Amino acid sequence: MKYIAILFFTIVLTNFSNAKTMSMVDLLTDYPAYFNALIQGVSIRADDVFTNPNTAELIESYFKPYQVKSLLD
């Protein structure tokens, strides 16, 4: 759950200028593959977030707008 909280606060802070926040329920519902992987203790190493199955759900809403290409969670 620590990782979920970190991502949650990152999304809230990143979107603060847009005055858009997402509840934890929204995050878990909208991005189930990503959060289920984290909850199961999977380390997500995405050299390319656009091809990783655990990060694919975040492409349009997060990675493209913020030009994220890779991540390690």
Secondary structure in CASP SS format (residue, H / E / C, confidence):
PFRMAT SS
TARGET T0000
AUTHOR 0000-0000-0000
METHOD secondary structure of the structure
MODEL  1
M C 1.00
K H 1.00
Y H 1.00
I H 1.00
A H 1.00
I H 1.00
L H 1.00
F H 1.00
F H 1.00
T H 1.00
I H 1.00
V H 1.00
L H 1.00
T H 1.00
N C 1.00
F H 1.00
S H 1.00
N H 1.00
A C 1.00
K C 1.00
T C 1.00
M C 1.00
S C 1.00
M H 1.00
V H 1.00
D H 1.00
L H 1.00
L H 1.00
T H 1.00
D H 1.00
Y C 1.00
P H 1.00
A H 1.00
Y H 1.00
F H 1.00
N H 1.00
A H 1.00
L H 1.00
I H 1.00
Q C 1.00
G C 1.00
V C 1.00
S C 1.00
I C 1.00
R E 1.00
A E 1.00
D C 1.00
D C 1.00
V C 1.00
F C 1.00
T C 1.00
N C 1.00
P C 1.00
N C 1.00
T C 1.00
A H 1.00
E H 1.00
L H 1.00
I H 1.00
E H 1.00
S H 1.00
Y H 1.00
F H 1.00
K C 1.00
P C 1.00
Y C 1.00
Q C 1.00
V C 1.00
K C 1.00
S C 1.00
L E 1.00
L E 1.00
D C 1.00
END
